């Protein structure tokens, strides 16, 4: 069974959708105003309280000071910290040590060198991503021989999850826009994505 994360939740009804469909993880985009899915830690904490305890909450941060990340993680009740910027190995180790939480690091995959960086990361898990939020996949052939267990993001939909799992065998698939309609989370698409991941 491939695990699945539904990212970019912003509304109480989004929490209701995932409580019904039971993905393994959900994600909150925190302190990143460039994203239309941006939340404050206080907003995330309110949603987190309604989340099924069996679903783990991930906070996504981009190039934030370590102290800001640690404070937000505590106030929002996060189970995992995901870093999506240019955070280096020393930063990752510092967050791991200070928070006691698993730290995931996303890497934008364009060349084999990008995969080398991901393979060497001290993060607890690495996320191979298209990186631009375009809803498009990166060239999956680049990652076919990637030896480290990894998570996959970028352009995933309920329809292409089975192909992604067959091709790359990711430990987890991460979706946001792929389970939205007109910019909002769609319960039918979330249900289909969770089913596709958990049966692939």
PyMOL commands that set and color helices and strands:
alter all, ss='L'
color gray80, all
select helices_A, chain A and resi 12-21+41-48+66-76+89-99+112-120+140-143+161-168+177-179+187-198
alter helices_A, ss='H'
color red, helices_A
select strands_A, chain A and resi 3-7+25-30+38-39+56-61+80-83+102-108+125-129+151-153+172-175+180-181+184-185
alter strands_A, ss='S'
color yellow, strands_A
deselect
rebuild
show_as cartoon
